[in-house]
Amino acid sequence: MGRSATQDIPGAGRALWVSTFGFTACFAVWTIFSIIGVQIGQDLGLSEAQFGLLVGTPILVGSLTRVFLGVWTDQYGGRVVNLGVMLSAAVATWLLSYAQTFPQFLLAGMGVGLAGGSFAVGVAYVSKFFSKERQGTALGIFGAGNIGAAVTKFAAPFVMLAFGWEAVARYWALALAGIAIVSFLVTVDDPELVRRRATGEKAEATFLQLSPLKKLQVWRFALYYFFVFGAFVALALWLPRYLVGVYGLDIKTAGMVAAAYSIPASLFRIVGGWLSDRIGARKVMYLTFGVSLVCTFLLSYPPTTYVIDGVHGPIQFRLATNLTTFMVIAFVLGFFMSLGKAAVFKHIPVYYPDYIGSVGGLVGMIGGIGGFILPIAFGVLNDATGIWTSCFMLLFVLVGGAMIWMHLAIRRMEQEREPGLRELPELPEMVSLHNPAPANDLPHGGARGRAHP
């Protein structure tokens, strides 16, 4: 049975806000290596590529688990699945504090990565409480739990400097376990699960849940999320190291400056959900990609010294992005990426209302894989080119490709819906110049008048 825009599902508000708080805690744990990884990398003498692998391993695991966690949420309910995910990640984060070698850190990072799977659980769980008219806003609020990355950037440096990186892992693990238990106790099962229990209906089989993944449209949505979310995670992990290397900041200051990117890229996801409900997700995506294209181009320009042969001799000047300008552009980039994250997930309940878990899981998985691949790619580019801004060069190419594919797909859909659009000339306003009307079609049957400039 459909739900009206104003219909209130019992427990909806509690499910949304508790899930958002739990996702914030999960995201704080998921990105823990963005801060403690800098110290671990120095202790172990890791290369740029090894550091990228260290911070990316939790992201990869959290991403790969999202499809099946989303399906299991549709089948067994979000409360019990989320409890298992959060407690498992808490145990792994506690054990992380005992790691000593690089392979041990990678193994512990795989367990920490389970925290990232909570996103697919929350999307499938929360969306079932809200009508289509409100799902964009609700999922935007839930997705704002990305701010957990900023929580880690603000708090972890102080804890690490005072007590060591091991204390960060232990405190974060205890907090996650406590929040997992409280979340399970205060929330209720989603209405679809309650209905199935009452009627004795069985959940759809896993292979049927995965059937929409054969559609190209789903993978196009996944590419969008590869940029708006994957690049967000990658930069959230990479920026502290970038700021230390480029601007010579200490880790505490670098963490707080990087939060200037993470906070808007998280909180304003709520605005993205609201805008997607009001003006449509497609317009929001055009805004996101257009502004991101400009921002990544500006950030990709490396510090350059120019020498010009002037009339009275060589003239030398330098172009470089100072820290203040970098922060402003990063803030703008984070803001529009947050709008895009909400807009992508606004599409899913609309196009695939019966497969939110599997489709949302796949899109989230590809986005998360971006958060794994991109930090490694950043490190490889740094090693290969010796240019710090090469990471933004890569993002410029990525967002440009996503925007082109989106525009071509939209044009094709419009032409399929309105076949007459295929016959329109490229410049319809000029058609009269190339195909003038016959003389007898002119007013009064007279000759054409002379064109006036």
PEPE-V516006 format. One record per residue. N is the residue number from 1. RES is the residue in one small letter. SS is DSSP state (hx for helix, st for strand, lp for the rest). NEAR is the number of other ideal C-beta (glycine too) atoms within 10 Angstrom. D_LAST is the distance of its C-alpha to the last C-alpha in Angstrom with 1 decimal. Layout:
N&RES&SS&NEAR&D_LAST + N&RES&SS&NEAR&D_LAST
//
This chain:
1&m&lp&5&63.9 + 2&g&lp&7&60.5 + 3&r&lp&16&60.2 + 4&s&lp&8&58.1 + 5&a&lp&10&55.9 + 6&t&lp&8&58.5 + 7&q&lp&12&61.7 + 8&d&lp&11&63.9 + 9&i&lp&15&65.8 + 10&p&lp&11&69.0 + 11&g&lp&17&69.0 + 12&a&hx&19&65.2 + 13&g&hx&12&64.6 + 14&r&hx&14&67.7 + 15&a&hx&28&66.8 + 16&l&hx&22&63.3 + 17&w&hx&15&64.4 + 18&v&hx&22&67.5 + 19&s&hx&26&65.7 + 20&t&hx&19&63.0 + 21&f&hx&15&65.8 + 22&g&hx&27&67.6 + 23&f&hx&30&64.5 + 24&t&hx&20&63.9 + 25&a&hx&25&67.4 + 26&c&hx&29&66.9 + 27&f&hx&29&63.7 + 28&a&hx&24&65.5 + 29&v&hx&29&68.2 + 30&w&hx&33&65.8 + 31&t&lp&29&64.0 + 32&i&lp&27&67.2 + 33&f&hx&27&67.0 + 34&s&hx&26&63.9 + 35&i&hx&27&66.3 + 36&i&hx&27&69.8 + 37&g&hx&25&68.4 + 38&v&hx&23&67.5 + 39&q&hx&16&71.2 + 40&i&hx&19&72.5 + 41&g&hx&21&70.2 + 42&q&hx&11&71.6 + 43&d&hx&10&75.2 + 44&l&hx&14&74.9 + 45&g&lp&8&72.8 + 46&l&lp&19&70.1 + 47&s&lp&13&67.2 + 48&e&hx&19&63.5 + 49&a&hx&18&63.6 + 50&q&hx&15&67.0 + 51&f&hx&25&65.7 + 52&g&hx&29&62.8 + 53&l&hx&20&65.3 + 54&l&hx&25&67.5 + 55&v&hx&32&64.8 + 56&g&hx&29&63.2 + 57&t&hx&23&66.4 + 58&p&hx&34&66.7 + 59&i&hx&31&63.0 + 60&l&hx&21&63.7 + 61&v&hx&23&66.7 + 62&g&hx&33&65.2 + 63&s&hx&29&62.3 + 64&l&hx&18&64.4 + 65&t&lp&23&66.5 + 66&r&hx&28&63.7 + 67&v&hx&25&63.4 + 68&f&hx&19&67.1 + 69&l&hx&28&67.4 + 70&g&hx&32&64.6 + 71&v&hx&26&66.4 + 72&w&hx&25&69.7 + 73&t&hx&29&68.2 + 74&d&hx&26&67.1 + 75&q&hx&18&70.6 + 76&y&hx&14&73.0 + 77&g&lp&23&71.0 + 78&g&hx&31&69.3 + 79&r&hx&22&72.2 + 80&v&hx&15&74.7 + 81&v&hx&26&72.3 + 82&n&hx&26&70.9 + 83&l&hx&18&74.4 + 84&g&hx&17&75.4 + 85&v&hx&28&72.2 + 86&m&hx&28&72.6 + 87&l&hx&16&76.3 + 88&s&hx&16&76.0 + 89&a&hx&30&73.4 + 90&a&hx&27&75.5 + 91&v&hx&16&78.5 + 92&a&hx&24&76.5 + 93&t&hx&29&75.1 + 94&w&hx&20&78.6 + 95&l&hx&17&79.8 + 96&l&hx&28&77.0 + 97&s&lp&18&78.8 + 98&y&lp&11&81.6 + 99&a&lp&17&79.5 + 100&q&lp&9&80.3 + 101&t&lp&9&78.7 + 102&f&hx&16&75.2 + 103&p&hx&9&76.2 + 104&q&hx&13&77.8 + 105&f&hx&23&74.6 + 106&l&hx&15&72.6 + 107&l&hx&15&75.1 + 108&a&hx&22&75.1 + 109&g&hx&25&71.3 + 110&m&hx&16&71.3 + 111&g&hx&20&73.3 + 112&v&hx&32&71.1 + 113&g&hx&25&68.1 + 114&l&hx&26&69.5 + 115&a&hx&30&68.1 + 116&g&hx&32&64.6 + 117&g&hx&33&65.4 + 118&s&hx&32&65.7 + 119&f&hx&31&62.0 + 120&a&hx&33&62.2 + 121&v&hx&33&65.2 + 122&g&hx&31&63.5 + 123&v&hx&31&60.3 + 124&a&hx&30&62.3 + 125&y&hx&29&64.7 + 126&v&hx&26&62.4 + 127&s&hx&24&59.8 + 128&k&lp&26&62.5 + 129&f&lp&24&63.0 + 130&f&lp&22&59.5 + 131&s&lp&15&57.2 + 132&k&hx&15&53.9 + 133&e&hx&12&52.0 + 134&r&hx&19&53.9 + 135&q&hx&25&54.6 + 136&g&hx&27&51.6 + 137&t&hx&22&52.7 + 138&a&hx&25&56.4 + 139&l&hx&30&55.8 + 140&g&hx&26&53.5 + 141&i&hx&20&56.4 + 142&f&hx&28&58.9 + 143&g&hx&27&56.7 + 144&a&hx&25&56.6 + 145&g&hx&24&60.1 + 146&n&hx&28&58.3 + 147&i&hx&23&59.0 + 148&g&hx&26&62.4 + 149&a&hx&29&61.0 + 150&a&hx&27&60.3 + 151&v&hx&21&63.8 + 152&t&hx&28&65.3 + 153&k&hx&27&63.2 + 154&f&hx&18&64.3 + 155&a&hx&16&67.9 + 156&a&hx&26&69.1 + 157&p&hx&23&68.8 + 158&f&hx&13&71.1 + 159&v&hx&19&73.6 + 160&m&hx&21&73.5 + 161&l&hx&13&74.1 + 162&a&hx&9&76.9 + 163&f&hx&12&78.7 + 164&g&lp&14&77.2 + 165&w&hx&21&74.9 + 166&e&hx&14&77.7 + 167&a&hx&15&77.8 + 168&v&hx&25&74.1 + 169&a&hx&27&74.8 + 170&r&hx&18&77.9 + 171&y&hx&17&76.4 + 172&w&hx&29&73.3 + 173&a&hx&22&75.6 + 174&l&hx&13&77.8 + 175&a&hx&15&74.8 + 176&l&hx&25&73.3 + 177&a&hx&18&76.6 + 178&g&hx&13&77.1 + 179&i&hx&19&73.7 + 180&a&hx&23&74.2 + 181&i&hx&13&77.4 + 182&v&hx&13&76.1 + 183&s&hx&23&72.9 + 184&f&hx&17&75.1 + 185&l&hx&10&77.4 + 186&v&hx&13&74.9 + 187&t&lp&21&72.4 + 188&v&lp&16&72.8 + 189&d&lp&19&72.1 + 190&d&lp&24&68.7 + 191&p&hx&17&68.7 + 192&e&hx&17&68.2 + 193&l&hx&21&71.3 + 194&v&hx&15&73.3 + 195&r&hx&12&72.3 + 196&r&hx&16&73.4 + 197&r&hx&11&76.7 + 198&a&hx&8&77.4 + 199&t&hx&8&76.7 + 200&g&lp&6&78.2 + 201&e&lp&10&75.0 + 202&k&lp&8&74.7 + 203&a&lp&16&71.7 + 204&e&lp&16&69.5 + 205&a&lp&11&70.6 + 206&t&hx&14&69.0 + 207&f&hx&8&67.7 + 208&l&hx&13&65.9 + 209&q&hx&24&64.5 + 210&l&lp&18&63.0 + 211&s&hx&12&61.4 + 212&p&hx&17&57.8 + 213&l&hx&17&57.7 + 214&k&hx&8&57.0 + 215&k&lp&13&53.4 + 216&l&hx&8&50.6 + 217&q&hx&14&48.9 + 218&v&hx&21&51.9 + 219&w&hx&14&51.6 + 220&r&hx&16&47.9 + 221&f&hx&25&48.9 + 222&a&hx&21&51.6 + 223&l&hx&20&49.1 + 224&y&hx&26&47.1 + 225&y&hx&29&50.5 + 226&f&hx&24&51.4 + 227&f&hx&28&48.7 + 228&v&hx&30&48.7 + 229&f&hx&29&52.5 + 230&g&hx&26&53.8 + 231&a&hx&28&51.8 + 232&f&hx&28&52.8 + 233&v&hx&32&56.5 + 234&a&hx&27&56.1 + 235&l&hx&28&54.6 + 236&a&hx&30&57.1 + 237&l&hx&31&59.8 + 238&w&hx&23&58.2 + 239&l&hx&25&56.8 + 240&p&hx&27&60.2 + 241&r&hx&25&60.9 + 242&y&hx&22&57.4 + 243&l&hx&24&57.7 + 244&v&hx&16&61.2 + 245&g&hx&13&60.1 + 246&v&hx&17&56.7 + 247&y&hx&15&57.5 + 248&g&lp&10&61.3 + 249&l&lp&18&61.9 + 250&d&lp&11&65.3 + 251&i&hx&20&65.5 + 252&k&hx&17&65.9 + 253&t&hx&16&62.7 + 254&a&hx&25&60.8 + 255&g&hx&27&61.8 + 256&m&hx&17&60.6 + 257&v&hx&20&57.3 + 258&a&hx&29&56.8 + 259&a&hx&22&57.4 + 260&a&hx&18&54.1 + 261&y&hx&26&52.5 + 262&s&hx&30&55.1 + 263&i&lp&21&55.1 + 264&p&hx&23&51.4 + 265&a&hx&32&51.4 + 266&s&hx&27&54.3 + 267&l&hx&17&54.1 + 268&f&lp&22&50.4 + 269&r&hx&31&51.1 + 270&i&hx&21&52.1 + 271&v&hx&18&48.6 + 272&g&hx&33&47.3 + 273&g&hx&30&49.5 + 274&w&hx&19&48.5 + 275&l&hx&22&44.7 + 276&s&hx&28&45.4 + 277&d&hx&20&47.1 + 278&r&hx&11&44.2 + 279&i&hx&12&40.9 + 280&g&lp&14&42.2 + 281&a&hx&24&43.5 + 282&r&hx&14&40.5 + 283&k&hx&13&38.2 + 284&v&hx&25&40.9 + 285&m&hx&26&41.2 + 286&y&hx&17&37.5 + 287&l&hx&17&37.9 + 288&t&hx&29&41.1 + 289&f&hx&23&40.0 + 290&g&hx&13&36.7 + 291&v&hx&18&38.4 + 292&s&hx&27&41.4 + 293&l&hx&17&39.2 + 294&v&hx&15&38.0 + 295&c&hx&24&41.5 + 296&t&hx&24&43.3 + 297&f&hx&15&40.8 + 298&l&hx&17&41.5 + 299&l&hx&21&45.2 + 300&s&hx&18&45.4 + 301&y&lp&13&44.4 + 302&p&lp&16&47.7 + 303&p&lp&13&48.8 + 304&t&st&9&47.6 + 305&t&st&9&48.4 + 306&y&st&9&45.9 + 307&v&st&9&46.8 + 308&i&st&9&44.1 + 309&d&st&7&45.0 + 310&g&st&9&44.0 + 311&v&lp&5&44.3 + 312&h&lp&5&47.7 + 313&g&st&8&48.9 + 314&p&st&8&48.5 + 315&i&st&11&46.7 + 316&q&st&10&47.9 + 317&f&st&9&46.6 + 318&r&st&8&47.2 + 319&l&st&10&45.2 + 320&a&lp&12&47.4 + 321&t&lp&20&47.4 + 322&n&lp&9&50.0 + 323&l&hx&14&52.2 + 324&t&hx&8&50.3 + 325&t&hx&12&46.9 + 326&f&hx&21&48.6 + 327&m&hx&16&50.1 + 328&v&hx&13&46.8 + 329&i&hx&18&45.0 + 330&a&hx&23&48.1 + 331&f&hx&15&48.2 + 332&v&hx&17&44.6 + 333&l&hx&27&45.3 + 334&g&hx&26&48.5 + 335&f&hx&21&46.8 + 336&f&hx&24&44.2 + 337&m&hx&29&46.8 + 338&s&hx&31&49.0 + 339&l&hx&29&46.3 + 340&g&hx&31&46.0 + 341&k&hx&29&49.8 + 342&a&hx&30&49.9 + 343&a&hx&29&46.9 + 344&v&hx&30&48.5 + 345&f&hx&33&51.7 + 346&k&hx&26&50.0 + 347&h&hx&21&49.1 + 348&i&hx&29&52.7 + 349&p&hx&24&54.4 + 350&v&hx&12&51.5 + 351&y&hx&14&51.5 + 352&y&lp&19&55.2 + 353&p&lp&14&57.2 + 354&d&lp&14&60.5 + 355&y&lp&25&60.1 + 356&i&hx&25&59.1 + 357&g&hx&32&62.0 + 358&s&hx&29&61.4 + 359&v&hx&30&57.6 + 360&g&hx&31&57.5 + 361&g&hx&32&60.2 + 362&l&hx&25&58.4 + 363&v&hx&30&55.1 + 364&g&hx&30&57.2 + 365&m&hx&26&59.2 + 366&i&hx&22&56.2 + 367&g&hx&29&54.8 + 368&g&hx&30&58.2 + 369&i&hx&22&58.5 + 370&g&hx&26&55.4 + 371&g&hx&28&57.3 + 372&f&hx&27&60.1 + 373&i&hx&18&58.1 + 374&l&hx&27&55.6 + 375&p&hx&32&58.2 + 376&i&hx&22&59.9 + 377&a&hx&20&56.7 + 378&f&hx&28&55.9 + 379&g&hx&24&59.3 + 380&v&hx&16&59.0 + 381&l&hx&20&55.6 + 382&n&hx&23&57.2 + 383&d&hx&13&60.1 + 384&a&hx&11&57.9 + 385&t&hx&12&55.1 + 386&g&lp&9&56.8 + 387&i&lp&14&53.5 + 388&w&lp&18&54.0 + 389&t&lp&20&50.3 + 390&s&hx&19&50.5 + 391&c&hx&25&51.3 + 392&f&hx&26&47.8 + 393&m&hx&18&46.3 + 394&l&hx&19&48.1 + 395&l&hx&26&46.9 + 396&f&hx&19&43.3 + 397&v&hx&12&43.7 + 398&l&hx&20&45.5 + 399&v&hx&28&43.0 + 400&g&hx&16&40.1 + 401&g&hx&13&41.9 + 402&a&hx&23&42.9 + 403&m&hx&19&39.3 + 404&i&hx&11&38.0 + 405&w&hx&13&40.9 + 406&m&hx&19&40.3 + 407&h&hx&13&36.6 + 408&l&hx&10&37.3 + 409&a&hx&13&40.2 + 410&i&hx&13&38.2 + 411&r&hx&11&35.5 + 412&r&hx&10&38.3 + 413&m&hx&11&39.9 + 414&e&hx&11&36.7 + 415&q&hx&14&36.2 + 416&e&hx&10&39.9 + 417&r&hx&8&39.7 + 418&e&lp&10&36.5 + 419&p&hx&8&36.6 + 420&g&hx&7&33.2 + 421&l&hx&11&31.6 + 422&r&hx&9&32.6 + 423&e&hx&7&30.4 + 424&l&lp&11&27.2 + 425&p&lp&10&24.7 + 426&e&lp&6&24.0 + 427&l&lp&9&20.4 + 428&p&hx&8&20.8 + 429&e&hx&7&17.3 + 430&m&hx&10&16.0 + 431&v&hx&12&18.7 + 432&s&hx&9&16.8 + 433&l&hx&9&14.8 + 434&h&hx&8&18.3 + 435&n&lp&8&20.2 + 436&p&lp&11&18.4 + 437&a&lp&9&20.4 + 438&p&lp&6&22.8 + 439&a&hx&10&22.1 + 440&n&hx&6&25.0 + 441&d&hx&8&23.5 + 442&l&lp&13&20.5 + 443&p&hx&6&21.0 + 444&h&hx&5&23.4 + 445&g&hx&8&23.7 + 446&g&lp&8&21.1 + 447&a&lp&8&18.6 + 448&r&lp&9&15.3 + 449&g&lp&8&12.5 + 450&r&lp&5&9.6 + 451&a&lp&6&6.6 + 452&h&lp&4&3.8 + 453&p&lp&2&0.0
//
